[in-house]
């Protein structure tokens, strides 16, 4: 059974919205496209993607099946477009709130003297502030959204660590990155499956601590 996520007070700096696909030219087509995306995400709060049918979706959106097929070939194509739109918005949020040259290993000190990793904090706050977005992740086992977000920093991480430690074999950096990324994604998914019971700041702290502990071991 799909996990229903709770509502949240969204930080305006981390708002995700529905965006019509770029190729949808006229206003009516864009409005229909956004309605299909909204309806899909609402259904994803109740069930898994593989269990949603075109008929169910169009009934929910109060549209005809013919209208759906004018826009998409199937539910998977709609979901893939939705995920792409979400990913692009994530990228814009992260570009404002993080240092793109140091995605995962970039650490800053908070006002109370604690360490935090901006990209981790931004992703967690974006998810915490957008419960419908969370549903698209936890109710589709094949979602690649979180992996894509963190994998975007691969090249810069490799370059920076190899600059600092030129004698470090590249394959060790590859293994470290895979370990950290899958660990972060797994923890966020677990947080979502627990209906975000823990405060977002606690999750950010745990993810930061775990990442830095393993980075220290890796460097040593």
TORPA-4810 file (N, C-alpha, C, O; in nm, 3 decimals):
<nodes>
NODE_1_0.085_-0.120_0.000_0.000_0.000_0.000_0.088_0.124_0.000_0.192_0.127_0.067_X
NODE_2_0.048_0.224_-0.074_0.124_0.347_-0.082_0.121_0.421_0.051_0.025_0.413_0.127_X
NODE_3_0.227_0.493_0.077_0.238_0.571_0.200_0.188_0.712_0.176_0.235_0.779_0.083_X
NODE_4_0.096_0.758_0.257_0.044_0.893_0.244_0.127_0.987_0.329_0.149_0.961_0.448_X
NODE_5_0.173_1.095_0.268_0.260_1.186_0.339_0.179_1.295_0.408_0.068_1.328_0.367_X
NODE_6_0.239_1.350_0.514_0.170_1.454_0.589_0.194_1.591_0.525_0.284_1.608_0.443_X
NODE_7_0.111_1.685_0.562_0.127_1.821_0.512_0.238_1.891_0.589_0.282_1.842_0.694_X
NODE_8_0.283_2.006_0.537_0.393_2.075_0.601_0.384_2.224_0.572_0.325_2.266_0.473_X
NODE_9_0.445_2.304_0.660_0.457_2.447_0.636_0.578_2.469_0.547_0.691_2.450_0.591_X
NODE_10_0.555_2.509_0.423_0.663_2.518_0.326_0.743_2.648_0.343_0.686_2.755_0.363_X
NODE_11_0.874_2.636_0.335_0.961_2.752_0.329_0.953_2.807_0.186_0.978_2.732_0.092_X
NODE_12_0.920_2.934_0.168_0.905_2.989_0.033_1.031_2.979_-0.051_1.023_2.985_-0.174_X
NODE_13_1.146_2.963_0.012_1.271_2.950_-0.063_1.288_2.811_-0.124_1.378_2.789_-0.205_X
NODE_14_1.201_2.718_-0.084_1.217_2.580_-0.131_1.086_2.526_-0.189_1.054_2.409_-0.171_X
NODE_15_1.012_2.613_-0.257_0.884_2.572_-0.311_0.902_2.507_-0.448_0.974_2.558_-0.534_X
NODE_16_0.836_2.394_-0.466_0.830_2.325_-0.594_0.688_2.341_-0.648_0.591_2.325_-0.574_X
NODE_17_0.676_2.371_-0.774_0.544_2.390_-0.833_0.530_2.303_-0.958_0.628_2.251_-1.010_X
NODE_18_0.407_2.288_-1.004_0.384_2.214_-1.127_0.415_2.304_-1.247_0.376_2.420_-1.251_X
NODE_19_0.486_2.247_-1.343_0.528_2.322_-1.460_0.487_2.247_-1.585_0.511_2.127_-1.598_X
NODE_20_0.424_2.317_-1.678_0.384_2.254_-1.803_0.509_2.217_-1.883_0.609_2.289_-1.879_X
NODE_21_0.503_2.108_-1.955_0.615_2.066_-2.038_0.643_2.172_-2.144_0.551_2.233_-2.197_X
NODE_22_0.770_2.194_-2.175_0.807_2.304_-2.267_0.740_2.295_-2.404_0.711_2.397_-2.466_X
NODE_23_0.717_2.172_-2.451_0.663_2.157_-2.586_0.513_2.182_-2.594_0.457_2.186_-2.703_X
NODE_24_0.448_2.199_-2.478_0.305_2.228_-2.479_0.286_2.377_-2.513_0.302_2.464_-2.428_X
NODE_25_0.251_2.404_-2.638_0.256_2.540_-2.689_0.150_2.635_-2.637_0.183_2.735_-2.574_X
NODE_26_0.024_2.607_-2.663_-0.079_2.705_-2.629_-0.119_2.694_-2.483_-0.087_2.597_-2.414_X
NODE_27_-0.190_2.798_-2.436_-0.226_2.806_-2.295_-0.313_2.690_-2.251_-0.295_2.636_-2.141_X
NODE_28_-0.408_2.650_-2.334_-0.497_2.541_-2.298_-0.421_2.410_-2.282_-0.448_2.333_-2.189_X
NODE_29_-0.326_2.384_-2.371_-0.246_2.261_-2.361_-0.161_2.261_-2.236_-0.148_2.158_-2.170_X
NODE_30_-0.103_2.376_-2.203_-0.021_2.384_-2.082_-0.105_2.363_-1.957_-0.063_2.296_-1.863_X
NODE_31_-0.225_2.420_-1.956_-0.313_2.403_-1.842_-0.355_2.257_-1.826_-0.360_2.206_-1.714_X
NODE_32_-0.384_2.190_-1.936_-0.420_2.049_-1.931_-0.303_1.964_-1.882_-0.321_1.872_-1.802_X
NODE_33_-0.183_1.996_-1.930_-0.065_1.923_-1.890_-0.043_1.935_-1.740_-0.013_1.836_-1.674_X
NODE_34_-0.056_2.054_-1.686_-0.038_2.074_-1.542_-0.146_2.002_-1.463_-0.119_1.949_-1.355_X
NODE_35_-0.268_1.999_-1.515_-0.376_1.928_-1.448_-0.348_1.779_-1.442_-0.375_1.714_-1.341_X
NODE_36_-0.294_1.724_-1.549_-0.259_1.582_-1.550_-0.149_1.553_-1.448_-0.154_1.452_-1.378_X
NODE_37_-0.050_1.640_-1.440_0.058_1.621_-1.343_0.004_1.630_-1.201_0.037_1.546_-1.117_X
NODE_38_-0.077_1.729_-1.173_-0.134_1.745_-1.039_-0.218_1.623_-1.001_-0.209_1.575_-0.888_X
NODE_39_-0.298_1.575_-1.095_-0.383_1.460_-1.066_-0.300_1.335_-1.041_-0.333_1.254_-0.954_X
NODE_40_-0.193_1.320_-1.117_-0.107_1.203_-1.096_-0.045_1.207_-0.957_-0.042_1.105_-0.888_X
NODE_41_0.006_1.322_-0.916_0.069_1.333_-0.784_-0.032_1.310_-0.673_0.000_1.248_-0.572_X
NODE_42_-0.154_1.360_-0.690_-0.258_1.337_-0.590_-0.290_1.187_-0.578_-0.309_1.137_-0.467_X
NODE_43_-0.296_1.117_-0.690_-0.321_0.973_-0.686_-0.202_0.899_-0.625_-0.219_0.794_-0.561_X
NODE_44_-0.082_0.952_-0.644_0.038_0.888_-0.588_0.040_0.895_-0.436_0.116_0.822_-0.372_X
NODE_45_-0.042_0.981_-0.378_-0.053_0.981_-0.232_-0.128_0.860_-0.181_-0.117_0.823_-0.064_X
NODE_46_-0.206_0.797_-0.269_-0.292_0.686_-0.229_-0.244_0.551_-0.277_-0.276_0.449_-0.216_X
NODE_47_-0.167_0.548_-0.387_-0.127_0.418_-0.442_0.002_0.432_-0.521_0.047_0.543_-0.551_X
NODE_48_0.061_0.319_-0.555_0.185_0.318_-0.631_0.160_0.350_-0.778_0.050_0.330_-0.829_X
NODE_49_0.263_0.398_-0.843_0.251_0.439_-0.983_0.200_0.324_-1.071_0.114_0.345_-1.156_X
NODE_50_0.254_0.203_-1.050_0.217_0.091_-1.136_0.070_0.053_-1.125_0.018_-0.019_-1.210_X
NODE_51_0.002_0.100_-1.020_-0.139_0.065_-0.999_-0.236_0.171_-1.052_-0.357_0.154_-1.045_X
NODE_52_-0.183_0.280_-1.105_-0.267_0.389_-1.156_-0.294_0.367_-1.304_-0.201_0.348_-1.382_X
NODE_53_-0.419_0.370_-1.343_-0.458_0.352_-1.483_-0.491_0.486_-1.548_-0.516_0.585_-1.480_X
NODE_54_-0.490_0.487_-1.680_-0.526_0.608_-1.754_-0.670_0.648_-1.722_-0.699_0.766_-1.704_X
NODE_55_-0.758_0.550_-1.717_-0.899_0.580_-1.688_-0.914_0.644_-1.550_-0.989_0.740_-1.534_X
NODE_56_-0.844_0.589_-1.453_-0.851_0.644_-1.317_-0.797_0.786_-1.314_-0.854_0.874_-1.249_X
NODE_57_-0.687_0.808_-1.384_-0.627_0.941_-1.386_-0.718_1.042_-1.453_-0.738_1.152_-1.400_X
NODE_58_-0.774_1.007_-1.568_-0.859_1.102_-1.639_-0.989_1.129_-1.563_-1.042_1.240_-1.567_X
NODE_59_-1.042_1.028_-1.494_-1.159_1.051_-1.410_-1.127_1.150_-1.298_-1.205_1.240_-1.268_X
NODE_60_-1.010_1.131_-1.239_-0.968_1.218_-1.129_-0.950_1.361_-1.179_-0.983_1.457_-1.109_X
NODE_61_-0.898_1.375_-1.301_-0.872_1.508_-1.357_-0.993_1.566_-1.429_-0.991_1.681_-1.473_X
NODE_62_-1.099_1.485_-1.441_-1.219_1.526_-1.514_-1.186_1.561_-1.659_-1.230_1.661_-1.714_X
NODE_63_-1.105_1.473_-1.720_-1.067_1.485_-1.859_-1.101_1.356_-1.931_-1.125_1.253_-1.867_X
NODE_64_-1.103_1.360_-2.061_-1.130_1.239_-2.139_-1.000_1.162_-2.165_-0.891_1.220_-2.161_X
NODE_65_-1.014_1.033_-2.191_-0.897_0.953_-2.227_-0.834_1.006_-2.356_-0.712_1.002_-2.373_X
NODE_66_-0.917_1.054_-2.447_-0.867_1.109_-2.572_-0.775_1.227_-2.546_-0.670_1.241_-2.610_X
NODE_67_-0.814_1.313_-2.451_-0.730_1.427_-2.416_-0.596_1.381_-2.360_-0.492_1.437_-2.393_X
NODE_68_-0.600_1.280_-2.275_-0.475_1.228_-2.219_-0.382_1.183_-2.331_-0.264_1.220_-2.332_X
NODE_69_-0.433_1.105_-2.424_-0.348_1.049_-2.529_-0.302_1.153_-2.631_-0.212_1.127_-2.710_X
NODE_70_-0.362_1.270_-2.629_-0.310_1.380_-2.710_-0.180_1.436_-2.650_-0.100_1.499_-2.719_X
NODE_71_-0.162_1.410_-2.520_-0.045_1.462_-2.449_0.061_1.355_-2.422_0.180_1.381_-2.433_X
NODE_72_0.016_1.235_-2.387_0.110_1.131_-2.347_0.067_0.994_-2.401_-0.050_0.969_-2.427_X
NODE_73_0.167_0.907_-2.418_0.139_0.772_-2.467_0.090_0.682_-2.354_0.008_0.592_-2.377_X
NODE_74_0.139_0.705_-2.232_0.103_0.621_-2.119_0.136_0.692_-1.989_0.192_0.802_-1.990_X
NODE_75_0.101_0.629_-1.877_0.125_0.687_-1.745_0.274_0.705_-1.718_0.315_0.806_-1.660_X
NODE_76_0.354_0.610_-1.759_0.499_0.619_-1.734_0.559_0.743_-1.801_0.644_0.810_-1.744_X
NODE_77_0.514_0.772_-1.922_0.567_0.890_-1.992_0.528_1.018_-1.917_0.609_1.110_-1.906_X
NODE_78_0.407_1.024_-1.867_0.364_1.138_-1.787_0.450_1.151_-1.662_0.495_1.260_-1.629_X
NODE_79_0.472_1.038_-1.593_0.553_1.043_-1.472_0.695_1.088_-1.503_0.752_1.169_-1.430_X
NODE_80_0.753_1.036_-1.612_0.889_1.075_-1.648_0.900_1.224_-1.674_0.998_1.288_-1.637_X
NODE_81_0.797_1.281_-1.738_0.797_1.425_-1.762_0.784_1.502_-1.631_0.850_1.603_-1.610_X
NODE_82_0.698_1.452_-1.542_0.682_1.514_-1.411_0.814_1.512_-1.335_0.853_1.613_-1.277_X
NODE_83_0.881_1.399_-1.335_1.008_1.387_-1.263_1.113_1.480_-1.323_1.192_1.539_-1.250_X
NODE_84_1.115_1.491_-1.455_1.210_1.582_-1.519_1.183_1.726_-1.476_1.277_1.800_-1.446_X
NODE_85_1.057_1.765_-1.472_1.022_1.900_-1.428_1.064_1.924_-1.283_1.117_2.030_-1.250_X
NODE_86_1.042_1.823_-1.196_1.083_1.835_-1.057_1.235_1.847_-1.045_1.286_1.926_-0.967_X
NODE_87_1.305_1.766_-1.123_1.451_1.767_-1.119_1.505_1.904_-1.158_1.595_1.957_-1.093_X
NODE_88_1.450_1.962_-1.265_1.498_2.092_-1.311_1.473_2.199_-1.205_1.555_2.290_-1.189_X
NODE_89_1.362_2.190_-1.133_1.335_2.286_-1.027_1.429_2.266_-0.909_1.474_2.363_-0.848_X
NODE_90_1.459_2.140_-0.877_1.557_2.111_-0.774_1.691_2.175_-0.809_1.756_2.236_-0.724_X
NODE_91_1.732_2.160_-0.933_1.860_2.215_-0.977_1.864_2.366_-0.957_1.966_2.420_-0.913_X
NODE_92_1.754_2.433_-0.989_1.750_2.578_-0.971_1.758_2.616_-0.823_1.828_2.711_-0.788_X
NODE_93_1.687_2.543_-0.738_1.692_2.570_-0.594_1.833_2.549_-0.540_1.884_2.631_-0.464_X
NODE_94_1.895_2.439_-0.581_2.028_2.408_-0.530_2.132_2.506_-0.582_2.229_2.537_-0.512_X
NODE_95_2.113_2.557_-0.703_2.210_2.650_-0.758_2.211_2.781_-0.680_2.313_2.851_-0.677_X
NODE_96_2.099_2.815_-0.618_2.089_2.937_-0.538_2.141_2.915_-0.397_2.204_3.004_-0.339_X
NODE_97_2.115_2.796_-0.341_2.141_2.775_-0.198_2.267_2.696_-0.168_2.300_2.674_-0.052_X
NODE_98_2.339_2.651_-0.271_2.461_2.574_-0.246_2.575_2.623_-0.333_2.555_2.699_-0.429_X
NODE_99_2.693_2.579_-0.298_2.812_2.606_-0.378_2.826_2.493_-0.478_2.864_2.381_-0.440_X
NODE_100_2.797_2.519_-0.603_2.796_2.412_-0.703_2.932_2.350_-0.727_2.941_2.238_-0.778_X
NODE_101_3.039_2.420_-0.691_3.171_2.365_-0.716_3.209_2.261_-0.610_3.307_2.189_-0.629_X
NODE_102_3.135_2.253_-0.500_3.164_2.158_-0.394_3.032_2.096_-0.345_2.994_2.120_-0.230_X
NODE_103_2.962_2.019_-0.427_2.826_1.976_-0.393_2.813_1.898_-0.262_2.745_1.946_-0.171_X
NODE_104_2.875_1.782_-0.250_2.850_1.700_-0.132_2.952_1.725_-0.022_2.919_1.718_0.096_X
NODE_105_3.075_1.755_-0.059_3.175_1.773_0.046_3.189_1.917_0.092_3.273_1.946_0.177_X
NODE_106_3.109_2.008_0.038_3.112_2.148_0.080_3.042_2.163_0.215_2.923_2.135_0.227_X
NODE_107_3.116_2.207_0.317_3.065_2.215_0.453_3.070_2.360_0.500_3.167_2.431_0.474_X
NODE_108_2.964_2.404_0.570_2.963_2.539_0.629_2.922_2.527_0.775_2.865_2.426_0.817_X
NODE_109_2.952_2.631_0.852_2.915_2.634_0.994_2.785_2.711_1.010_2.767_2.818_0.950_X
NODE_110_2.695_2.657_1.091_2.568_2.725_1.119_2.589_2.827_1.229_2.698_2.837_1.286_X
NODE_111_2.485_2.903_1.260_2.495_3.008_1.361_2.533_2.953_1.498_2.598_3.022_1.577_X
NODE_112_2.492_2.830_1.528_2.523_2.771_1.658_2.653_2.692_1.657_2.683_2.620_1.752_X
NODE_113_2.731_2.706_1.549_2.862_2.643_1.544_2.864_2.502_1.491_2.971_2.441_1.484_X
NODE_114_2.749_2.447_1.454_2.745_2.312_1.400_2.779_2.312_1.252_2.764_2.413_1.182_X
NODE_115_2.827_2.198_1.204_2.858_2.185_1.063_2.735_2.139_0.986_2.655_2.059_1.036_X
NODE_116_2.722_2.189_0.865_2.613_2.142_0.779_2.662_2.140_0.635_2.753_2.213_0.598_X
NODE_117_2.599_2.055_0.554_2.631_2.044_0.412_2.514_2.105_0.335_2.405_2.047_0.334_X
NODE_118_2.533_2.220_0.271_2.421_2.292_0.211_2.336_2.210_0.115_2.213_2.224_0.117_X
NODE_119_2.396_2.125_0.033_2.315_2.051_-0.063_2.222_1.953_0.008_2.109_1.933_-0.036_X
NODE_120_2.268_1.893_0.117_2.184_1.803_0.195_2.071_1.881_0.261_1.956_1.839_0.258_X
NODE_121_2.105_1.996_0.320_2.003_2.078_0.386_1.898_2.125_0.287_1.778_2.123_0.317_X
NODE_122_1.940_2.167_0.168_1.846_2.218_0.068_1.751_2.110_0.018_1.631_2.133_0.005_X
NODE_123_1.805_1.991_-0.009_1.721_1.882_-0.057_1.619_1.843_0.050_1.501_1.825_0.020_X
NODE_124_1.664_1.829_0.173_1.573_1.791_0.282_1.464_1.895_0.304_1.348_1.859_0.323_X
NODE_125_1.499_2.022_0.301_1.400_2.127_0.323_1.302_2.137_0.207_1.185_2.170_0.226_X
NODE_126_1.350_2.109_0.087_1.260_2.111_-0.029_1.159_1.998_-0.018_1.040_2.019_-0.044_X
NODE_127_1.204_1.881_0.018_1.114_1.767_0.033_1.018_1.789_0.150_0.898_1.761_0.139_X
NODE_128_1.071_1.842_0.262_0.987_1.864_0.381_0.877_1.965_0.352_0.767_1.956_0.407_X
NODE_129_0.906_2.061_0.267_0.809_2.165_0.237_0.713_2.133_0.125_0.624_2.212_0.095_X
NODE_130_0.730_2.017_0.062_0.646_1.978_-0.052_0.600_1.834_-0.038_0.655_1.745_-0.103_X
NODE_131_0.500_1.809_0.047_0.459_1.670_0.072_0.410_1.596_-0.052_0.425_1.474_-0.062_X
NODE_132_0.351_1.669_-0.147_0.309_1.602_-0.270_0.429_1.554_-0.350_0.426_1.448_-0.413_X
NODE_133_0.536_1.633_-0.345_0.660_1.591_-0.409_0.712_1.463_-0.346_0.757_1.372_-0.416_X
NODE_134_0.705_1.456_-0.213_0.752_1.336_-0.143_0.677_1.213_-0.190_0.735_1.105_-0.201_X
NODE_135_0.548_1.228_-0.219_0.468_1.114_-0.263_0.516_1.060_-0.396_0.509_0.939_-0.420_X
NODE_136_0.566_1.147_-0.483_0.614_1.100_-0.613_0.740_1.015_-0.599_0.771_0.933_-0.685_X
NODE_137_0.811_1.036_-0.489_0.936_0.961_-0.468_0.908_0.827_-0.401_0.954_0.723_-0.449_X
NODE_138_0.833_0.828_-0.291_0.818_0.705_-0.213_0.716_0.609_-0.272_0.717_0.491_-0.239_X
NODE_139_0.629_0.657_-0.359_0.526_0.569_-0.415_0.559_0.523_-0.556_0.474_0.465_-0.624_X
NODE_140_0.680_0.547_-0.601_0.727_0.492_-0.726_0.864_0.429_-0.702_0.964_0.501_-0.694_X
NODE_141_0.870_0.297_-0.688_0.996_0.231_-0.658_1.105_0.256_-0.762_1.223_0.240_-0.732_X
NODE_142_1.066_0.294_-0.882_1.163_0.316_-0.990_1.205_0.462_-1.004_1.276_0.496_-1.099_X
NODE_143_1.162_0.546_-0.913_1.198_0.688_-0.923_1.349_0.706_-0.915_1.416_0.646_-0.831_X
NODE_144_1.401_0.789_-1.002_1.545_0.819_-1.004_1.573_0.963_-0.961_1.685_1.012_-0.979_X
NODE_145_1.473_1.030_-0.905_1.487_1.172_-0.877_1.601_1.201_-0.780_1.688_1.284_-0.810_X
NODE_146_1.602_1.135_-0.665_1.707_1.163_-0.566_1.845_1.124_-0.619_1.943_1.195_-0.597_X
NODE_147_1.852_1.009_-0.689_1.981_0.968_-0.744_2.033_1.070_-0.844_2.152_1.100_-0.846_X
NODE_148_1.944_1.125_-0.926_1.985_1.224_-1.025_2.035_1.351_-0.957_2.133_1.411_-1.002_X
NODE_149_1.969_1.392_-0.849_2.008_1.514_-0.780_2.150_1.501_-0.725_2.233_1.590_-0.744_X
NODE_150_2.177_1.390_-0.659_2.309_1.374_-0.598_2.416_1.333_-0.699_2.533_1.366_-0.681_X
NODE_151_2.377_1.263_-0.802_2.475_1.223_-0.903_2.524_1.342_-0.984_2.629_1.336_-1.047_X
NODE_152_2.447_1.450_-0.983_2.487_1.569_-1.058_2.619_1.626_-1.008_2.687_1.699_-1.081_X
NODE_153_2.657_1.594_-0.885_2.781_1.647_-0.830_2.901_1.556_-0.846_3.008_1.584_-0.791_X
NODE_154_2.885_1.448_-0.919_2.992_1.348_-0.929_3.121_1.408_-0.986_3.227_1.394_-0.925_X
NODE_155_3.113_1.473_-1.100_3.234_1.522_-1.167_3.313_1.619_-1.079_3.435_1.611_-1.071_X
NODE_156_3.242_1.711_-1.013_3.313_1.809_-0.931_3.374_1.744_-0.808_3.483_1.784_-0.765_X
NODE_157_3.305_1.644_-0.751_3.362_1.575_-0.635_3.491_1.503_-0.674_3.592_1.513_-0.603_X
NODE_158_3.488_1.432_-0.784_3.607_1.360_-0.830_3.722_1.457_-0.853_3.834_1.433_-0.808_X
NODE_159_3.694_1.566_-0.923_3.798_1.663_-0.955_3.858_1.725_-0.830_3.980_1.737_-0.819_X
NODE_160_3.774_1.764_-0.736_3.824_1.830_-0.615_3.906_1.737_-0.527_4.012_1.775_-0.479_X
NODE_161_3.855_1.615_-0.506_3.928_1.522_-0.420_4.060_1.479_-0.482_4.160_1.462_-0.412_X
NODE_162_4.061_1.461_-0.612_4.186_1.421_-0.678_4.286_1.536_-0.682_4.406_1.512_-0.685_X
NODE_163_4.237_1.660_-0.683_4.328_1.775_-0.674_4.394_1.780_-0.538_4.513_1.809_-0.526_X
NODE_164_4.314_1.753_-0.434_4.368_1.757_-0.298_4.456_1.637_-0.268_4.559_1.648_-0.201_X
NODE_165_4.415_1.521_-0.319_4.488_1.396_-0.294_4.524_1.332_-0.428_4.460_1.234_-0.469_X
NODE_166_4.625_1.386_-0.497_4.658_1.339_-0.632_4.701_1.193_-0.639_4.694_1.131_-0.745_X
NODE_167_4.747_1.138_-0.528_4.790_0.999_-0.529_4.677_0.901_-0.499_4.697_0.779_-0.500_X
NODE_168_4.559_0.953_-0.474_4.445_0.868_-0.442_4.393_0.801_-0.570_4.362_0.871_-0.666_X
NODE_169_4.383_0.669_-0.572_4.329_0.601_-0.692_4.184_0.644_-0.717_4.104_0.653_-0.624_X
NODE_170_4.151_0.671_-0.841_4.019_0.720_-0.875_3.909_0.621_-0.838_3.799_0.662_-0.803_X
NODE_171_3.938_0.492_-0.845_3.834_0.394_-0.815_3.789_0.404_-0.669_3.674_0.373_-0.638_X
NODE_172_3.878_0.446_-0.579_3.839_0.463_-0.440_3.742_0.581_-0.424_3.650_0.576_-0.342_X
NODE_173_3.764_0.685_-0.502_3.672_0.799_-0.500_3.535_0.756_-0.553_3.432_0.796_-0.501_X
NODE_174_3.537_0.675_-0.659_3.412_0.624_-0.716_3.333_0.545_-0.611_3.212_0.562_-0.599_X
NODE_175_3.401_0.460_-0.538_3.334_0.379_-0.437_3.281_0.466_-0.323_3.171_0.443_-0.272_X
NODE_176_3.360_0.566_-0.285_3.314_0.656_-0.179_3.187_0.729_-0.222_3.091_0.738_-0.146_X
NODE_177_3.189_0.781_-0.344_3.073_0.856_-0.391_2.950_0.767_-0.396_2.841_0.809_-0.354_X
NODE_178_2.965_0.645_-0.448_2.851_0.553_-0.456_2.798_0.522_-0.316_2.676_0.518_-0.295_X
NODE_179_2.887_0.501_-0.222_2.849_0.469_-0.084_2.771_0.584_-0.022_2.665_0.563_0.037_X
NODE_180_2.823_0.706_-0.036_2.761_0.822_0.025_2.626_0.852_-0.040_2.527_0.876_0.031_X
NODE_181_2.620_0.852_-0.173_2.496_0.887_-0.242_2.385_0.788_-0.209_2.273_0.828_-0.177_X
NODE_182_2.415_0.659_-0.218_2.312_0.559_-0.188_2.270_0.565_-0.041_2.155_0.540_-0.007_X
NODE_183_2.366_0.598_0.046_2.332_0.612_0.187_2.240_0.730_0.213_2.143_0.718_0.288_X
NODE_184_2.269_0.844_0.151_2.185_0.962_0.167_2.045_0.936_0.114_1.945_0.967_0.180_X
NODE_185_2.037_0.879_-0.007_1.908_0.851_-0.068_1.828_0.754_0.019_1.708_0.773_0.039_X
NODE_186_1.895_0.650_0.070_1.826_0.552_0.154_1.772_0.614_0.282_1.661_0.581_0.324_X
NODE_187_1.849_0.702_0.343_1.803_0.767_0.466_1.684_0.859_0.440_1.590_0.863_0.520_X
NODE_188_1.688_0.934_0.330_1.576_1.023_0.298_1.451_0.941_0.268_1.342_0.978_0.312_X
NODE_189_1.466_0.832_0.195_1.350_0.746_0.167_1.293_0.688_0.296_1.171_0.679_0.312_X
NODE_190_1.381_0.649_0.389_1.335_0.597_0.518_1.260_0.705_0.595_1.157_0.678_0.656_X
NODE_191_1.311_0.826_0.593_1.245_0.939_0.659_1.105_0.961_0.601_1.010_0.985_0.675_X
NODE_192_1.093_0.952_0.470_0.963_0.969_0.406_0.868_0.855_0.441_0.749_0.877_0.466_X
NODE_193_0.920_0.733_0.443_0.836_0.618_0.477_0.790_0.625_0.622_0.686_0.569_0.657_X
NODE_194_0.865_0.693_0.706_0.826_0.713_0.846_0.736_0.836_0.860_0.713_0.886_0.971_X
NODE_195_0.686_0.883_0.747_0.594_0.997_0.745_0.658_1.123_0.803_0.591_1.205_0.865_X
NODE_196_0.788_1.137_0.781_0.864_1.253_0.827_0.842_1.281_0.976_0.824_1.396_1.016_X
NODE_197_0.844_1.175_1.055_0.822_1.190_1.200_0.932_1.274_1.265_0.905_1.350_1.358_X
NODE_198_1.055_1.259_1.217_1.164_1.337_1.274_1.167_1.476_1.211_1.136_1.493_1.093_X
NODE_199_1.205_1.575_1.291_1.217_1.712_1.242_1.322_1.718_1.132_1.423_1.648_1.138_X
NODE_200_1.298_1.802_1.034_1.388_1.812_0.919_1.530_1.849_0.963_1.627_1.801_0.904_X
NODE_201_1.543_1.933_1.065_1.676_1.973_1.110_1.752_1.854_1.171_1.874_1.844_1.158_X
NODE_202_1.678_1.764_1.237_1.743_1.644_1.291_1.795_1.556_1.178_1.905_1.502_1.187_X
NODE_203_1.715_1.541_1.072_1.757_1.459_0.959_1.877_1.521_0.890_1.971_1.450_0.852_X
NODE_204_1.876_1.653_0.873_1.991_1.721_0.813_2.116_1.696_0.897_2.223_1.671_0.842_X
NODE_205_2.102_1.704_1.030_2.215_1.680_1.118_2.269_1.538_1.107_2.390_1.518_1.103_X
NODE_206_2.179_1.441_1.104_2.222_1.302_1.093_2.295_1.277_0.960_2.401_1.215_0.957_X
NODE_207_2.237_1.326_0.851_2.298_1.306_0.720_2.435_1.374_0.712_2.529_1.319_0.655_X
NODE_208_2.445_1.493_0.769_2.572_1.564_0.769_2.677_1.488_0.849_2.789_1.469_0.803_X
NODE_209_2.640_1.445_0.970_2.734_1.371_1.056_2.782_1.244_0.988_2.902_1.216_0.986_X
NODE_210_2.691_1.167_0.933_2.729_1.041_0.869_2.819_1.065_0.749_2.917_0.993_0.728_X
NODE_211_2.787_1.167_0.670_2.868_1.197_0.552_3.009_1.239_0.592_3.106_1.194_0.531_X
NODE_212_3.022_1.326_0.692_3.153_1.376_0.733_3.237_1.268_0.800_3.358_1.262_0.782_X
NODE_213_3.171_1.182_0.877_3.245_1.073_0.941_3.309_0.984_0.835_3.426_0.947_0.847_X
NODE_214_3.234_0.949_0.732_3.287_0.862_0.628_3.388_0.934_0.541_3.481_0.872_0.489_X
NODE_215_3.372_1.065_0.523_3.471_1.141_0.446_3.604_1.143_0.520_3.710_1.132_0.458_X
NODE_216_3.599_1.158_0.651_3.722_1.157_0.730_3.793_1.023_0.719_3.915_1.018_0.703_X
NODE_217_3.716_0.914_0.727_3.775_0.781_0.715_3.837_0.763_0.577_3.946_0.706_0.564_X
NODE_218_3.767_0.812_0.474_3.813_0.798_0.338_3.946_0.871_0.319_4.039_0.818_0.257_X
NODE_219_3.955_0.994_0.373_4.077_1.073_0.356_4.193_1.009_0.430_4.305_1.006_0.380_X
NODE_220_4.167_0.959_0.550_4.274_0.897_0.628_4.324_0.770_0.561_4.415_0.704_0.612_X
</nodes>
